[in-house]
Each structure stands twice: as C-alpha cells, then as structure tokens.
Amino acid sequence: MWEHAWTVTTIPRVGGRDVEPCEAAVREADPDTSSEDAYWACTELYYQDLRQIFTGIQVAGPRLTPATIDRGFHAIPAVPSDDAYVPACYYGPGDFTCVKDATVMHWDPQGLPPGSSVPGCWRMVEDGRRYLVDGWPGGNLDAQARPDEVCNGYSGNALLF
C-alpha cells in the first residue's frame, strides 16, 4: 500500500553529507557528543526553529524589538535555493512564513535511508531538487520517478518543520 505513496513537502534532504550543519554545530559545542544525542538535538529539539529565532535576533540589529525583528526578516532577499539540503527562506510583504519552496518524494519500501539498515525510505524526485510555488515542472511526476533516486534520511518519527 505505501509503495504508491507520494508527498509534496517543505522537508529538505537529510543525510548523505559528511556532516549536517546542525551536527557540525553540536560537535563544535561538544566534540564528544554521541550520534544519538546529535540526532535528538538536530531533529527532536527543533534546531531549525532555534536557528530561526537567532536569525531574527541577528537581523533585528542593535535594538531588539518585535518591529526590528519584523523589518529584519522582511529585508532578507528573495533567493531561490539551489541546494536540496536548504529550503529557500525569505519573507514577502505581509508574509510571515519562511520556507518558500518544496520537493517531491515517493515511498520505496526497499530503499535504505542514509545511515540506516532498516528498509523503507522516501525517495526524492530529482534528488531533492526544490521548487518555488511558481516554478514546478510540467508533466506527470510519476514519469520522473527513478529507482536510483536518493533516499531522504529523515526519520518517520522525527518532528519535521
């Protein structure tokens, strides 16, 4: 049944890099951090949400107020992402959501996600290429699915942003 599942999601590609940005930050703070602790810090403890808060503080400038955070976020340039690991994040006028693109995945019950020996993964169409709302390719995505596409490494039980 799941072998026919497809999803359009804002979830970026996870795993498959030597070091994820979150894991690198965790290991910089504590080089002796176990892989399990790094996993929990990077998925279950809302790394992306915390990163967003600190970005807001940074873009606010020297006077931290809700208004300066709002101005700072809205000053971030609208740049599409060309990296499957990083979503496009910016704010338009009257817009208060960060992620502006998505990717497409389909379930492969035999696929192995990075770092796992348990079968079952979300295969990323075009290896996780991200598309803005107005930039989706034409045609049927079923026809674009290939069995050799990369498996996304996020866990089914991870909290996703």
KOLMARSE-627155 format. One record per residue: residue number from 1; z, x, y of N, C-alpha, C, O in turn. Coordinates in steps of 0.2 Angstrom, whole numbers. Layout:
KOLMARSE-627155
node num:NUM	n.up:Z	n.east:X	n.north:Y	ca.up:Z	ca.east:X	ca.north:Y	c.up:Z	c.east:X	c.north:Y	o.up:Z	o.east:X	o.north:Y
...
//
This chain:
KOLMARSE-627155
node num:1	n.up:0	n.east:4	n.north:-6	ca.up:0	ca.east:0	ca.north:0	c.up:0	c.east:4	c.north:6	o.up:-4	o.east:3	o.north:11
node num:2	n.up:4	n.east:9	n.north:7	ca.up:5	ca.east:14	ca.north:13	c.up:-2	c.east:18	c.north:14	o.up:-3	o.east:20	o.north:19
node num:3	n.up:-5	n.east:19	n.north:8	ca.up:-11	ca.east:23	ca.north:9	c.up:-16	c.east:20	c.north:14	o.up:-21	o.east:24	o.north:15
node num:4	n.up:-16	n.east:14	n.north:16	ca.up:-20	ca.east:11	ca.north:21	c.up:-17	c.east:10	c.north:28	o.up:-20	o.east:7	o.north:32
node num:5	n.up:-11	n.east:13	n.north:29	ca.up:-8	ca.east:13	ca.north:35	c.up:-11	c.east:17	c.north:40	o.up:-12	o.east:23	o.north:39
node num:6	n.up:-12	n.east:15	n.north:46	ca.up:-14	ca.east:19	ca.north:52	c.up:-9	c.east:17	c.north:58	o.up:-6	o.east:12	o.north:58
node num:7	n.up:-9	n.east:22	n.north:62	ca.up:-5	ca.east:21	ca.north:68	c.up:-8	c.east:25	c.north:74	o.up:-11	o.east:30	o.north:74
node num:8	n.up:-7	n.east:21	n.north:80	ca.up:-8	ca.east:25	ca.north:86	c.up:-2	c.east:26	c.north:89	o.up:2	o.east:21	o.north:90
node num:9	n.up:0	n.east:32	n.north:91	ca.up:6	ca.east:34	ca.north:93	c.up:6	c.east:39	c.north:99	o.up:2	o.east:43	o.north:99
node num:10	n.up:12	n.east:39	n.north:102	ca.up:13	ca.east:44	ca.north:108	c.up:16	c.east:51	c.north:105	o.up:17	o.east:56	o.north:108
node num:11	n.up:18	n.east:50	n.north:98	ca.up:21	ca.east:56	ca.north:95	c.up:17	c.east:62	c.north:95	o.up:11	o.east:61	o.north:92
node num:12	n.up:19	n.east:68	n.north:97	ca.up:15	ca.east:74	ca.north:97	c.up:15	c.east:77	c.north:90	o.up:19	o.east:75	o.north:85
node num:13	n.up:11	n.east:82	n.north:89	ca.up:11	ca.east:85	ca.north:82	c.up:17	c.east:89	c.north:82	o.up:20	o.east:93	o.north:87
node num:14	n.up:20	n.east:89	n.north:76	ca.up:27	ca.east:93	ca.north:75	c.up:26	c.east:98	c.north:69	o.up:23	o.east:96	o.north:64
node num:15	n.up:28	n.east:104	n.north:69	ca.up:27	ca.east:108	ca.north:64	c.up:21	c.east:112	c.north:64	o.up:16	o.east:110	o.north:67
node num:16	n.up:20	n.east:117	n.north:60	ca.up:14	ca.east:121	ca.north:59	c.up:13	c.east:126	c.north:64	o.up:9	o.east:130	o.north:64
node num:17	n.up:18	n.east:127	n.north:69	ca.up:18	ca.east:133	ca.north:74	c.up:23	c.east:137	c.north:71	o.up:28	o.east:135	o.north:67
node num:18	n.up:23	n.east:143	n.north:72	ca.up:28	ca.east:148	ca.north:70	c.up:35	c.east:146	c.north:73	o.up:40	o.east:146	o.north:69
node num:19	n.up:35	n.east:144	n.north:79	ca.up:41	ca.east:142	ca.north:82	c.up:40	c.east:136	c.north:87	o.up:36	o.east:137	o.north:91
node num:20	n.up:43	n.east:130	n.north:86	ca.up:43	ca.east:125	ca.north:91	c.up:46	c.east:126	c.north:97	o.up:51	o.east:130	o.north:97
node num:21	n.up:44	n.east:124	n.north:103	ca.up:48	ca.east:125	ca.north:109	c.up:55	c.east:124	c.north:109	o.up:59	o.east:127	o.north:111
node num:22	n.up:57	n.east:118	n.north:106	ca.up:64	ca.east:116	ca.north:105	c.up:68	c.east:121	c.north:101	o.up:73	o.east:123	o.north:103
node num:23	n.up:65	n.east:123	n.north:95	ca.up:68	ca.east:128	ca.north:91	c.up:69	c.east:134	c.north:94	o.up:74	o.east:138	o.north:93
node num:24	n.up:64	n.east:136	n.north:98	ca.up:65	ca.east:143	ca.north:101	c.up:70	c.east:142	c.north:106	o.up:74	o.east:147	o.north:107
node num:25	n.up:71	n.east:137	n.north:110	ca.up:77	ca.east:136	ca.north:115	c.up:84	c.east:136	c.north:111	o.up:88	o.east:139	o.north:113
node num:26	n.up:84	n.east:133	n.north:105	ca.up:90	ca.east:133	ca.north:101	c.up:92	c.east:140	c.north:99	o.up:98	o.east:142	o.north:100
node num:27	n.up:87	n.east:143	n.north:97	ca.up:88	ca.east:150	ca.north:94	c.up:90	c.east:155	c.north:100	o.up:93	o.east:160	o.north:99
node num:28	n.up:87	n.east:154	n.north:106	ca.up:89	ca.east:158	ca.north:111	c.up:96	c.east:157	c.north:113	o.up:100	o.east:162	o.north:115
node num:29	n.up:99	n.east:151	n.north:113	ca.up:106	ca.east:150	ca.north:114	c.up:110	c.east:152	c.north:109	o.up:116	o.east:154	o.north:110
node num:30	n.up:108	n.east:152	n.north:103	ca.up:112	ca.east:154	ca.north:97	c.up:107	c.east:156	c.north:91	o.up:105	o.east:152	o.north:87
node num:31	n.up:106	n.east:163	n.north:91	ca.up:102	ca.east:166	ca.north:86	c.up:104	c.east:164	c.north:79	o.up:99	o.east:165	o.north:74
node num:32	n.up:110	n.east:163	n.north:78	ca.up:112	ca.east:161	ca.north:71	c.up:112	c.east:154	c.north:69	o.up:114	o.east:152	o.north:63
node num:33	n.up:109	n.east:150	n.north:73	ca.up:108	ca.east:143	ca.north:71	c.up:104	c.east:142	c.north:65	o.up:99	o.east:145	o.north:64
node num:34	n.up:107	n.east:138	n.north:60	ca.up:103	ca.east:136	ca.north:54	c.up:97	c.east:132	c.north:55	o.up:97	o.east:128	o.north:61
node num:35	n.up:92	n.east:132	n.north:51	ca.up:87	ca.east:127	ca.north:51	c.up:89	c.east:120	c.north:52	o.up:86	o.east:116	o.north:55
node num:36	n.up:94	n.east:118	n.north:48	ca.up:96	ca.east:111	ca.north:48	c.up:99	c.east:109	c.north:55	o.up:97	o.east:104	o.north:57
node num:37	n.up:103	n.east:114	n.north:58	ca.up:106	ca.east:112	ca.north:64	c.up:100	c.east:112	c.north:70	o.up:100	o.east:108	o.north:74
node num:38	n.up:95	n.east:116	n.north:69	ca.up:89	ca.east:116	ca.north:74	c.up:86	c.east:110	c.north:73	o.up:84	o.east:107	o.north:78
node num:39	n.up:85	n.east:107	n.north:67	ca.up:81	ca.east:101	ca.north:66	c.up:85	c.east:95	c.north:69	o.up:82	o.east:91	o.north:73
node num:40	n.up:92	n.east:95	n.north:68	ca.up:96	ca.east:90	ca.north:71	c.up:95	c.east:90	c.north:79	o.up:95	o.east:85	o.north:83
node num:41	n.up:96	n.east:96	n.north:82	ca.up:96	ca.east:97	ca.north:89	c.up:89	c.east:95	c.north:92	o.up:89	o.east:92	o.north:97
node num:42	n.up:84	n.east:96	n.north:88	ca.up:77	ca.east:95	ca.north:91	c.up:74	c.east:88	c.north:89	o.up:70	o.east:86	o.north:93
node num:43	n.up:77	n.east:84	n.north:85	ca.up:75	ca.east:78	ca.north:83	c.up:80	c.east:72	c.north:85	o.up:79	o.east:68	o.north:88
node num:44	n.up:86	n.east:73	n.north:82	ca.up:91	ca.east:68	ca.north:82	c.up:95	c.east:68	c.north:89	o.up:98	o.east:63	o.north:91
node num:45	n.up:95	n.east:74	n.north:92	ca.up:99	ca.east:74	ca.north:98	c.up:95	c.east:74	c.north:105	o.up:97	o.east:76	o.north:110
node num:46	n.up:89	n.east:71	n.north:104	ca.up:85	ca.east:69	ca.north:110	c.up:83	c.east:75	c.north:114	o.up:83	o.east:74	o.north:120
node num:47	n.up:80	n.east:80	n.north:111	ca.up:78	ca.east:86	ca.north:115	c.up:73	c.east:84	c.north:121	o.up:74	o.east:86	o.north:126
node num:48	n.up:68	n.east:80	n.north:119	ca.up:63	ca.east:78	ca.north:124	c.up:67	c.east:74	c.north:130	o.up:65	o.east:75	o.north:136
node num:49	n.up:71	n.east:70	n.north:128	ca.up:75	ca.east:66	ca.north:134	c.up:79	c.east:71	c.north:138	o.up:79	o.east:70	o.north:144
node num:50	n.up:82	n.east:75	n.north:135	ca.up:86	ca.east:80	ca.north:139	c.up:82	c.east:84	c.north:143	o.up:83	o.east:86	o.north:149
node num:51	n.up:76	n.east:86	n.north:140	ca.up:71	ca.east:90	ca.north:144	c.up:69	c.east:87	c.north:150	o.up:68	o.east:89	o.north:156
node num:52	n.up:68	n.east:80	n.north:149	ca.up:65	ca.east:76	ca.north:155	c.up:71	c.east:75	c.north:160	o.up:69	o.east:76	o.north:166
node num:53	n.up:77	n.east:75	n.north:158	ca.up:82	ca.east:75	ca.north:163	c.up:82	c.east:81	c.north:167	o.up:83	o.east:81	o.north:174
node num:54	n.up:82	n.east:87	n.north:164	ca.up:82	ca.east:93	ca.north:168	c.up:76	c.east:94	c.north:172	o.up:76	o.east:98	o.north:177
node num:55	n.up:70	n.east:92	n.north:169	ca.up:64	ca.east:92	ca.north:174	c.up:65	c.east:88	c.north:180	o.up:63	o.east:90	o.north:185
node num:56	n.up:68	n.east:82	n.north:179	ca.up:70	ca.east:78	ca.north:185	c.up:74	c.east:82	c.north:190	o.up:73	o.east:81	o.north:196
node num:57	n.up:79	n.east:85	n.north:188	ca.up:84	ca.east:89	ca.north:192	c.up:80	c.east:95	c.north:196	o.up:81	o.east:96	o.north:201
node num:58	n.up:76	n.east:98	n.north:192	ca.up:72	ca.east:103	ca.north:195	c.up:67	c.east:101	c.north:200	o.up:66	o.east:104	o.north:205
node num:59	n.up:63	n.east:96	n.north:198	ca.up:58	ca.east:93	ca.north:203	c.up:61	c.east:90	c.north:209	o.up:58	o.east:89	o.north:214
node num:60	n.up:68	n.east:88	n.north:209	ca.up:71	ca.east:85	ca.north:215	c.up:72	c.east:89	c.north:221	o.up:72	o.east:87	o.north:226
node num:61	n.up:72	n.east:96	n.north:219	ca.up:73	ca.east:101	ca.north:225	c.up:81	c.east:102	c.north:226	o.up:85	o.east:100	o.north:222
node num:62	n.up:82	n.east:104	n.north:232	ca.up:89	ca.east:106	ca.north:233	c.up:94	c.east:100	c.north:235	o.up:100	o.east:101	o.north:234
node num:63	n.up:91	n.east:94	n.north:236	ca.up:96	ca.east:89	ca.north:237	c.up:94	c.east:84	c.north:231	o.up:89	o.east:80	o.north:231
node num:64	n.up:99	n.east:83	n.north:227	ca.up:98	ca.east:79	ca.north:221	c.up:101	c.east:72	c.north:222	o.up:106	o.east:71	o.north:223
node num:65	n.up:96	n.east:68	n.north:223	ca.up:97	ca.east:60	ca.north:224	c.up:92	c.east:57	c.north:220	o.up:87	o.east:60	o.north:218
node num:66	n.up:93	n.east:50	n.north:218	ca.up:88	ca.east:46	ca.north:215	c.up:81	c.east:47	c.north:218	o.up:76	o.east:47	o.north:215
node num:67	n.up:81	n.east:46	n.north:225	ca.up:75	ca.east:46	ca.north:229	c.up:71	c.east:53	c.north:228	o.up:65	o.east:53	o.north:227
node num:68	n.up:75	n.east:59	n.north:228	ca.up:71	ca.east:65	ca.north:227	c.up:69	c.east:66	c.north:220	o.up:64	o.east:69	o.north:219
node num:69	n.up:72	n.east:64	n.north:215	ca.up:70	ca.east:64	ca.north:208	c.up:64	c.east:60	c.north:208	o.up:59	o.east:62	o.north:205
node num:70	n.up:64	n.east:54	n.north:211	ca.up:58	ca.east:50	ca.north:210	c.up:52	c.east:53	c.north:214	o.up:46	o.east:53	o.north:211
node num:71	n.up:53	n.east:56	n.north:220	ca.up:47	ca.east:60	ca.north:223	c.up:45	c.east:66	c.north:219	o.up:39	o.east:67	o.north:219
node num:72	n.up:50	n.east:69	n.north:216	ca.up:48	ca.east:75	ca.north:212	c.up:44	c.east:73	c.north:206	o.up:39	o.east:76	o.north:205
node num:73	n.up:46	n.east:68	n.north:202	ca.up:42	ca.east:66	ca.north:197	c.up:35	c.east:64	c.north:199	o.up:30	o.east:65	o.north:195
node num:74	n.up:35	n.east:60	n.north:204	ca.up:28	ca.east:57	ca.north:206	c.up:24	c.east:63	c.north:209	o.up:18	o.east:62	o.north:211
node num:75	n.up:26	n.east:69	n.north:210	ca.up:22	ca.east:74	ca.north:213	c.up:19	c.east:78	c.north:207	o.up:15	o.east:83	o.north:209
node num:76	n.up:21	n.east:77	n.north:201	ca.up:18	ca.east:81	ca.north:195	c.up:11	c.east:79	c.north:195	o.up:9	o.east:73	o.north:195
node num:77	n.up:7	n.east:84	n.north:195	ca.up:-1	ca.east:82	ca.north:194	c.up:-3	c.east:79	c.north:188	o.up:0	o.east:80	o.north:183
node num:78	n.up:-8	n.east:74	n.north:188	ca.up:-10	ca.east:71	ca.north:183	c.up:-15	c.east:75	c.north:179	o.up:-21	o.east:76	o.north:181
node num:79	n.up:-12	n.east:79	n.north:174	ca.up:-16	ca.east:83	ca.north:170	c.up:-16	c.east:81	c.north:163	o.up:-11	o.east:80	o.north:159
node num:80	n.up:-22	n.east:80	n.north:160	ca.up:-23	ca.east:78	ca.north:153	c.up:-20	c.east:84	c.north:148	o.up:-21	o.east:90	o.north:150
node num:81	n.up:-18	n.east:82	n.north:143	ca.up:-15	ca.east:88	ca.north:138	c.up:-21	c.east:90	c.north:134	o.up:-25	o.east:86	o.north:131
node num:82	n.up:-22	n.east:96	n.north:132	ca.up:-27	ca.east:99	ca.north:128	c.up:-23	c.east:102	c.north:122	o.up:-26	o.east:106	o.north:118
node num:83	n.up:-17	n.east:100	n.north:121	ca.up:-13	ca.east:103	ca.north:116	c.up:-10	c.east:97	c.north:111	o.up:-6	o.east:93	o.north:114
node num:84	n.up:-11	n.east:97	n.north:105	ca.up:-8	ca.east:92	ca.north:101	c.up:-1	c.east:92	c.north:100	o.up:2	o.east:87	o.north:99
node num:85	n.up:2	n.east:97	n.north:102	ca.up:10	ca.east:98	ca.north:102	c.up:13	c.east:95	c.north:108	o.up:19	o.east:94	o.north:108
node num:86	n.up:9	n.east:94	n.north:114	ca.up:12	ca.east:92	ca.north:120	c.up:9	c.east:86	c.north:123	o.up:2	o.east:87	o.north:124
node num:87	n.up:12	n.east:81	n.north:124	ca.up:9	ca.east:75	ca.north:127	c.up:8	c.east:76	c.north:135	o.up:11	o.east:80	o.north:138
node num:88	n.up:3	n.east:73	n.north:137	ca.up:2	ca.east:73	ca.north:145	c.up:7	c.east:69	c.north:148	o.up:9	o.east:63	o.north:146
node num:89	n.up:11	n.east:72	n.north:153	ca.up:16	ca.east:69	ca.north:156	c.up:16	c.east:69	c.north:164	o.up:16	o.east:75	o.north:166
node num:90	n.up:15	n.east:63	n.north:167	ca.up:15	ca.east:63	ca.north:174	c.up:16	c.east:56	c.north:176	o.up:16	o.east:51	o.north:172
node num:91	n.up:17	n.east:54	n.north:182	ca.up:18	ca.east:48	ca.north:185	c.up:14	c.east:46	c.north:190	o.up:13	o.east:49	o.north:195
node num:92	n.up:11	n.east:40	n.north:189	ca.up:6	ca.east:37	ca.north:195	c.up:10	c.east:33	c.north:200	o.up:16	o.east:32	o.north:198
node num:93	n.up:7	n.east:31	n.north:205	ca.up:11	ca.east:26	ca.north:210	c.up:14	c.east:20	c.north:206	o.up:10	o.east:17	o.north:203
node num:94	n.up:20	n.east:19	n.north:207	ca.up:23	ca.east:13	ca.north:204	c.up:24	c.east:13	c.north:197	o.up:26	o.east:8	o.north:194
node num:95	n.up:23	n.east:19	n.north:194	ca.up:23	ca.east:20	ca.north:187	c.up:30	c.east:24	c.north:185	o.up:31	o.east:29	o.north:189
node num:96	n.up:33	n.east:22	n.north:180	ca.up:40	ca.east:26	ca.north:179	c.up:40	c.east:28	c.north:171	o.up:45	o.east:29	o.north:168
node num:97	n.up:34	n.east:29	n.north:168	ca.up:34	ca.east:32	ca.north:161	c.up:30	c.east:38	c.north:161	o.up:26	o.east:39	o.north:165
node num:98	n.up:33	n.east:43	n.north:157	ca.up:30	ca.east:50	ca.north:157	c.up:24	c.east:50	c.north:153	o.up:18	o.east:52	o.north:156
node num:99	n.up:24	n.east:49	n.north:147	ca.up:18	ca.east:50	ca.north:142	c.up:12	c.east:46	c.north:143	o.up:13	o.east:40	o.north:144
node num:100	n.up:6	n.east:49	n.north:144	ca.up:0	ca.east:45	ca.north:146	c.up:-5	c.east:45	c.north:141	o.up:-11	o.east:43	o.north:142
node num:101	n.up:-4	n.east:48	n.north:135	ca.up:-9	ca.east:49	ca.north:130	c.up:-6	c.east:47	c.north:123	o.up:0	o.east:46	o.north:122
node num:102	n.up:-10	n.east:47	n.north:118	ca.up:-8	ca.east:45	ca.north:112	c.up:-13	c.east:49	c.north:107	o.up:-18	o.east:52	o.north:109
node num:103	n.up:-11	n.east:48	n.north:100	ca.up:-15	ca.east:51	ca.north:95	c.up:-16	c.east:46	c.north:89	o.up:-12	o.east:41	o.north:90
node num:104	n.up:-20	n.east:47	n.north:84	ca.up:-21	ca.east:43	ca.north:79	c.up:-19	c.east:46	c.north:72	o.up:-21	o.east:52	o.north:71
node num:105	n.up:-15	n.east:43	n.north:68	ca.up:-13	ca.east:46	ca.north:62	c.up:-14	c.east:41	c.north:56	o.up:-14	o.east:34	o.north:57
node num:106	n.up:-15	n.east:43	n.north:50	ca.up:-16	ca.east:39	ca.north:44	c.up:-11	c.east:42	c.north:39	o.up:-11	o.east:48	o.north:38
node num:107	n.up:-9	n.east:37	n.north:34	ca.up:-4	ca.east:39	ca.north:29	c.up:-8	c.east:42	c.north:23	o.up:-12	o.east:39	o.north:21
node num:108	n.up:-5	n.east:48	n.north:21	ca.up:-8	ca.east:51	ca.north:15	c.up:-2	c.east:52	c.north:10	o.up:2	o.east:56	o.north:11
node num:109	n.up:-1	n.east:48	n.north:5	ca.up:4	ca.east:48	ca.north:0	c.up:5	c.east:55	c.north:-4	o.up:10	o.east:57	o.north:-6
node num:110	n.up:-1	n.east:59	n.north:-4	ca.up:0	ca.east:65	ca.north:-7	c.up:0	c.east:71	c.north:-3	o.up:1	o.east:77	o.north:-5
node num:111	n.up:-1	n.east:70	n.north:4	ca.up:0	ca.east:76	ca.north:9	c.up:7	c.east:79	c.north:9	o.up:12	o.east:75	o.north:8
node num:112	n.up:7	n.east:85	n.north:11	ca.up:13	ca.east:89	ca.north:12	c.up:14	c.east:91	c.north:19	o.up:10	o.east:95	o.north:21
node num:113	n.up:19	n.east:88	n.north:22	ca.up:21	ca.east:90	ca.north:29	c.up:23	c.east:97	c.north:29	o.up:25	o.east:100	o.north:24
node num:114	n.up:22	n.east:101	n.north:35	ca.up:24	ca.east:107	ca.north:36	c.up:31	c.east:108	c.north:34	o.up:36	o.east:104	o.north:36
node num:115	n.up:33	n.east:113	n.north:30	ca.up:40	ca.east:115	ca.north:28	c.up:43	c.east:110	c.north:23	o.up:49	o.east:110	o.north:22
node num:116	n.up:39	n.east:106	n.north:20	ca.up:42	ca.east:101	ca.north:15	c.up:38	c.east:102	c.north:8	o.up:32	o.east:103	o.north:8
node num:117	n.up:42	n.east:100	n.north:3	ca.up:39	ca.east:100	ca.north:-4	c.up:38	c.east:93	c.north:-6	o.up:36	o.east:91	o.north:-12
node num:118	n.up:41	n.east:88	n.north:-2	ca.up:41	ca.east:81	ca.north:-4	c.up:34	c.east:78	c.north:-1	o.up:32	o.east:78	o.north:5
node num:119	n.up:30	n.east:75	n.north:-6	ca.up:24	ca.east:72	ca.north:-4	c.up:24	c.east:66	c.north:1	o.up:29	o.east:62	o.north:0
node num:120	n.up:19	n.east:65	n.north:5	ca.up:19	ca.east:60	ca.north:9	c.up:19	c.east:62	c.north:17	o.up:24	o.east:65	o.north:19
node num:121	n.up:14	n.east:61	n.north:20	ca.up:13	ca.east:63	ca.north:27	c.up:8	c.east:59	c.north:31	o.up:4	o.east:56	o.north:28
node num:122	n.up:9	n.east:59	n.north:38	ca.up:4	ca.east:56	ca.north:42	c.up:-1	c.east:61	c.north:44	o.up:1	o.east:66	o.north:47
node num:123	n.up:-7	n.east:60	n.north:42	ca.up:-12	ca.east:65	ca.north:43	c.up:-15	c.east:63	c.north:50	o.up:-16	o.east:57	o.north:52
node num:124	n.up:-16	n.east:68	n.north:54	ca.up:-18	ca.east:67	ca.north:61	c.up:-26	c.east:68	c.north:62	o.up:-28	o.east:73	o.north:61
node num:125	n.up:-29	n.east:62	n.north:64	ca.up:-36	ca.east:62	ca.north:65	c.up:-38	c.east:68	c.north:71	o.up:-34	o.east:68	o.north:76
node num:126	n.up:-43	n.east:72	n.north:69	ca.up:-45	ca.east:77	ca.north:74	c.up:-39	c.east:82	c.north:75	o.up:-38	o.east:85	o.north:80
node num:127	n.up:-35	n.east:83	n.north:70	ca.up:-29	ca.east:87	ca.north:70	c.up:-24	c.east:86	c.north:76	o.up:-21	o.east:91	o.north:78
node num:128	n.up:-24	n.east:80	n.north:78	ca.up:-19	ca.east:78	ca.north:83	c.up:-21	c.east:77	c.north:90	o.up:-17	o.east:77	o.north:94
node num:129	n.up:-28	n.east:78	n.north:91	ca.up:-31	ca.east:78	ca.north:97	c.up:-28	c.east:71	c.north:101	o.up:-27	o.east:66	o.north:98
node num:130	n.up:-26	n.east:73	n.north:107	ca.up:-23	ca.east:67	ca.north:111	c.up:-28	c.east:64	c.north:116	o.up:-33	o.east:68	o.north:119
node num:131	n.up:-28	n.east:58	n.north:117	ca.up:-32	ca.east:54	ca.north:121	c.up:-29	c.east:50	c.north:126	o.up:-24	o.east:47	o.north:125
node num:132	n.up:-31	n.east:50	n.north:133	ca.up:-29	ca.east:46	ca.north:138	c.up:-31	c.east:39	c.north:136	o.up:-36	o.east:38	o.north:133
node num:133	n.up:-28	n.east:34	n.north:139	ca.up:-30	ca.east:27	ca.north:138	c.up:-37	c.east:26	c.north:139	o.up:-41	o.east:22	o.north:136
node num:134	n.up:-40	n.east:29	n.north:144	ca.up:-47	ca.east:28	ca.north:146	c.up:-52	c.east:33	c.north:143	o.up:-58	o.east:33	o.north:145
node num:135	n.up:-49	n.east:37	n.north:138	ca.up:-54	ca.east:42	ca.north:135	c.up:-54	c.east:42	c.north:128	o.up:-56	o.east:47	o.north:125
node num:136	n.up:-53	n.east:36	n.north:125	ca.up:-54	ca.east:35	ca.north:117	c.up:-61	c.east:36	c.north:115	o.up:-66	o.east:33	o.north:119
node num:137	n.up:-62	n.east:39	n.north:110	ca.up:-69	ca.east:40	ca.north:107	c.up:-72	c.east:33	c.north:105	o.up:-68	o.east:29	o.north:103
node num:138	n.up:-78	n.east:32	n.north:105	ca.up:-81	ca.east:26	ca.north:102	c.up:-82	c.east:27	c.north:95	o.up:-81	o.east:32	o.north:92
node num:139	n.up:-83	n.east:21	n.north:91	ca.up:-84	ca.east:21	ca.north:84	c.up:-78	c.east:19	c.north:80	o.up:-72	o.east:18	o.north:83
node num:140	n.up:-78	n.east:19	n.north:74	ca.up:-73	ca.east:17	ca.north:70	c.up:-69	c.east:23	c.north:67	o.up:-72	o.east:28	o.north:65
node num:141	n.up:-62	n.east:23	n.north:69	ca.up:-58	ca.east:29	ca.north:67	c.up:-58	c.east:30	c.north:59	o.up:-57	o.east:36	o.north:57
node num:142	n.up:-59	n.east:25	n.north:55	ca.up:-59	ca.east:26	ca.north:48	c.up:-64	c.east:31	c.north:46	o.up:-63	o.east:35	o.north:42
node num:143	n.up:-70	n.east:31	n.north:50	ca.up:-75	ca.east:35	ca.north:48	c.up:-74	c.east:42	c.north:50	o.up:-77	o.east:47	o.north:47
node num:144	n.up:-69	n.east:43	n.north:54	ca.up:-67	ca.east:50	ca.north:57	c.up:-62	c.east:53	c.north:52	o.up:-61	o.east:59	o.north:53
node num:145	n.up:-59	n.east:49	n.north:48	ca.up:-53	ca.east:52	ca.north:44	c.up:-56	c.east:57	c.north:39	o.up:-61	o.east:56	o.north:35
node num:146	n.up:-52	n.east:63	n.north:38	ca.up:-54	ca.east:68	ca.north:33	c.up:-48	c.east:69	c.north:29	o.up:-43	o.east:70	o.north:32
node num:147	n.up:-49	n.east:71	n.north:22	ca.up:-43	ca.east:73	ca.north:18	c.up:-40	c.east:80	c.north:20	o.up:-34	o.east:81	o.north:18
node num:148	n.up:-44	n.east:84	n.north:24	ca.up:-41	ca.east:90	ca.north:25	c.up:-38	c.east:91	c.north:32	o.up:-36	o.east:96	o.north:35
node num:149	n.up:-37	n.east:85	n.north:36	ca.up:-33	ca.east:85	ca.north:42	c.up:-26	c.east:87	c.north:41	o.up:-23	o.east:86	o.north:36
node num:150	n.up:-23	n.east:90	n.north:47	ca.up:-17	ca.east:92	ca.north:47	c.up:-12	c.east:87	c.north:46	o.up:-13	o.east:81	o.north:48
node num:151	n.up:-6	n.east:88	n.north:42	ca.up:-1	ca.east:83	ca.north:42	c.up:4	c.east:84	c.north:47	o.up:6	o.east:90	o.north:49
node num:152	n.up:6	n.east:79	n.north:50	ca.up:11	ca.east:80	ca.north:56	c.up:18	c.east:81	c.north:52	o.up:19	o.east:78	o.north:47
node num:153	n.up:22	n.east:85	n.north:55	ca.up:28	ca.east:87	ca.north:52	c.up:34	c.east:83	c.north:54	o.up:40	o.east:85	o.north:52
node num:154	n.up:34	n.east:78	n.north:58	ca.up:40	ca.east:74	ca.north:60	c.up:42	c.east:70	c.north:54	o.up:38	o.east:68	o.north:50
node num:155	n.up:49	n.east:69	n.north:53	ca.up:52	ca.east:66	ca.north:48	c.up:51	c.east:58	c.north:49	o.up:52	o.east:56	o.north:55
node num:156	n.up:51	n.east:55	n.north:44	ca.up:51	ca.east:47	ca.north:44	c.up:58	c.east:45	c.north:47	o.up:58	o.east:39	o.north:50
node num:157	n.up:63	n.east:49	n.north:46	ca.up:69	ca.east:46	ca.north:48	c.up:71	c.east:50	c.north:55	o.up:77	o.east:48	o.north:57
node num:158	n.up:67	n.east:53	n.north:58	ca.up:68	ca.east:56	ca.north:65	c.up:68	c.east:51	c.north:70	o.up:64	o.east:47	o.north:69
node num:159	n.up:72	n.east:52	n.north:75	ca.up:71	ca.east:47	ca.north:81	c.up:66	c.east:50	c.north:85	o.up:66	o.east:56	o.north:87
node num:160	n.up:61	n.east:46	n.north:86	ca.up:55	ca.east:48	ca.north:90	c.up:54	c.east:45	c.north:97	o.up:57	o.east:40	o.north:98
node num:161	n.up:52	n.east:49	n.north:101	ca.up:51	ca.east:47	ca.north:108	c.up:45	c.east:43	c.north:110	o.up:44	o.east:41	o.north:115
//
